[in-house]
Amino acid sequence: MINEEKITKQVKNIMNNFIRALNKAEGVKEEFGSERKYSMRANIKKHKDHDFRKRMFMNAPKKKDDFLVMEKKNW
């Protein structure tokens, strides 16, 4: 039988020990990442799709006035 309370205590103990070890570590940087002089991503021009709204309303199963009607948690 799995004792959840015992496992929870063990996990907390492991995490606390890990955090203490990290705090004692020397040479750990506060900041992560690096800055590049040039971007590696290509610039993509964005364009507006003027027909998008019309297509969305055509595809939507339920509409009310100028809104789409959605349902939550409908599996």
C-alpha distance (Angstrom), angle and dihedral (degrees) to the residues before:
residue distance angle dihedral
M1 . . .
I2 3.80 . .
N3 3.78 115.2 .
E4 3.82 103.6 -150.9
E5 3.79 94.2 -173.1
K6 3.82 91.8 54.9
I7 3.81 91.7 47.7
T8 3.81 91.4 48.5
K9 3.82 91.1 52.4
Q10 3.81 90.9 48.6
V11 3.80 92.2 50.0
K12 3.81 92.1 49.0
N13 3.81 90.0 48.7
I14 3.82 91.8 50.9
M15 3.80 92.1 48.3
N16 3.81 92.9 47.5
N17 3.81 91.2 50.1
F18 3.80 90.4 48.6
I19 3.81 92.6 50.6
R20 3.82 91.2 48.2
A21 3.81 90.4 50.5
L22 3.80 91.1 49.8
N23 3.79 91.3 50.6
K24 3.82 90.2 53.6
A25 3.82 93.6 47.9
E26 3.79 115.9 107.7
G27 3.76 124.3 -140.8
V28 3.79 95.3 27.0
K29 3.78 110.1 147.9
E30 3.77 121.5 -136.4
E31 3.81 92.4 -149.6
F32 3.76 124.6 62.6
G33 3.78 131.7 -163.0
S34 3.76 132.8 35.1
E35 3.77 137.4 -104.8
R36 3.77 119.3 -124.7
K37 3.75 125.6 -154.3
Y38 3.79 92.5 -139.5
S39 3.78 128.5 32.7
M40 3.80 116.5 -115.7
R41 3.79 92.3 -152.2
A42 3.76 123.1 85.8
N43 3.78 117.0 -121.2
I44 3.76 110.4 -110.0
K45 3.76 119.5 -157.1
K46 3.76 111.4 -132.4
H47 3.75 119.5 -144.8
K48 3.77 131.6 -169.6
D49 3.76 117.3 -115.1
H50 3.77 103.9 -145.9
D51 3.82 92.9 -171.6
F52 3.81 94.6 53.7
R53 3.81 95.9 92.0
K54 3.80 91.7 47.7
R55 3.84 92.0 50.2
M56 3.82 91.9 46.9
F57 3.79 91.7 54.1
M58 3.81 91.4 45.9
N59 3.84 91.0 53.0
A60 3.81 97.2 41.7
P61 3.81 113.4 103.7
K62 3.83 94.3 -151.9
K63 3.79 127.0 35.9
K64 3.77 134.5 168.1
D65 3.80 119.3 -168.5
D66 3.81 105.0 -53.6
F67 3.84 96.4 -17.1
L68 3.79 138.3 85.1
V69 3.81 113.5 -124.4
M70 3.82 112.3 -136.5
E71 3.78 132.9 -175.0
K72 3.78 125.3 -143.3
K73 3.80 124.1 -137.1
N74 3.76 95.3 3.7
W75 3.80 104.2 151.1
